[in-house]
Amino acid sequence: MRTVEQWAQIEEGLSPDWSEAQLTFVAEGSVADAATALGPLQPGRVGDGLRLHITRADGGVERARNIFRRLDAGRIWGTLELIGAIEDVVPTAAAAKTPSSTASLAEAWDETLRELPPDWSDILCVLELDSSDHLPRAALLGAPMNPSRVPDETALQFRASGKQGYGVAPQMARRCFERMDAEGITGSIRVVYGLSETENVATQGPVWRLAGRSV
């Protein structure tokens, strides 16, 4: 089945209130070719597949549909699957009880960005959560950031880019943190690695190695 048809089936099954959908695309052929074709959706490599997200606002659905059409036109076949979807949320009672003196994740993200040099281009960050109960929901609400679990920690790791390539845009990351704040999810954010003024040549971005693993 063509990718655009797979997306049509997925979209039909989504909640009427969905705002963002996280998916994986497992290519039958070259993963690099698929990543290039899906580039505007900022795909991230996870195992044998590519993780991407589609936003409903600002023409995001039609943009994704056009990208999938180009994927099919280039005869880049594969399987598109839904991982999870985010619905528009309202502040919960738990969030309302959060003391006003406690900085929200969105505010913590703003402070993190203020501490970076003006010419920053790529950062690897960790979101440390105050409770392991927050992990599943934080991962879903943060789906556009392509987060991954940090082994042996109550934390999620993600990349952000101030220019291009792999990594969530700072504005999208803030939107994710705002949604976590609305559901009473608390924690802290720290930058593990950062680079300035990088230029991507035949690559989607820098690769860091942590504990012998490429990230």
Helices and strands as residue ranges (DSSP letters): H 3-12, E 18-27, H 31-37, G 39-41, E 44-46, E 49-55, H 60-73, E 78-87, H 93-96, H 105-114, E 120-129, G 132-134, H 135-141, G 143-145, E 148-149, E 155-161, H 170-182, E 187-196, E 209-210, E 213-214
